[in-house]
């Protein structure tokens, strides 16, 4: 049982160059719990996703099985076995 986290190119250095990570799925797990687990092995990646208070950074979007987590329950969004989490940093330009 696992959850897959897709890492964009801009954040891969903080994930050891990996384009995806796998976390063990726990029954009734949440997005916050998955990020806690990522933080144990990849603390720099977790710090780019969450701020000092543990909240999602404003310019990072997370999708759980295609649904933007802020439109669901944020860090309390349920994450099931075989779920896919996509990390998408906002891009600005001019």
N, C-alpha and C positions, 0 to 999 in steps of 0.2 A: 504494500500500500504506500503510495507516494503522491506528492504534489509536485508539479513542475513549475519553476519560476523562470520565465523568459527574460533575459537580460539584454538591454540595448547596447550597441557598440560603445556609446559614450560612457557607460558604467562598467564595462567588462574588466577594466584594470582593477577595480575594487572587488571583483569576483574572481580574481586569479586568471583572467582571460577567458573564462567560460561564457558561452552564449546562453546556457541554461543551467539551473541548479535543481537538485531533487531534495525534497524534505520528506521525512516520514509523516504520513497522514495519521492523525489521531482522531478517533471518533469525536464528533461535535467540535472539531477544531475551528479556529477563527483566523482571519487574516493577520490579526495582531500576534497570535501565537506562532504563525508561520514566520513572521518577521522577527520575532524573538529568537526562533531557532536559527534563522539566517545570521542574526547578530552574533551568535556564539562562534561560528566559523568565519564569517565574513563581516566583521564589525564596521569596516570602512564603507561597505555597501549599504549596510543597514543605516548608517549615519547619513548617507546621501538620500535615503528614502524617508527617514523620520527625523524630526527635529529633536532638540534637547529635552523637550517635554514628552517625547515619545509619540507625538502626533505626526500625521503624514505631512510632508513638506508641501507647500502651496503649489510648487511647480513640478510636482511629480504625480502622475496619474497611475493608478493600479486598476487593472481589469481582472476580475475573477470570472473565468469562463465566458469572457466577452462582455461582461457587464461592469461598468465603471463603479468602483466600490463606494464612492461618495454618494451615489444615487441609491445605494443599497443601505448597508449599516456601517459604512466606514471600516474601522479596524475590527468591529464586531461582526463583520460579514462572515457567514458560514463558509467553510472550505471543506469540501468533501474529498474522498479518495479519488485520485486521478484528475483532480482539478488542475487547471492551467491558470497561472497568474502571470499577467503581462505587465511589465514595468515600462511606462512611457513618460520620459521627461518632456516637459513643454519645450518648444523651440520658438525662439523669438528672432526676428530679423528685420532688416529695414532696407 
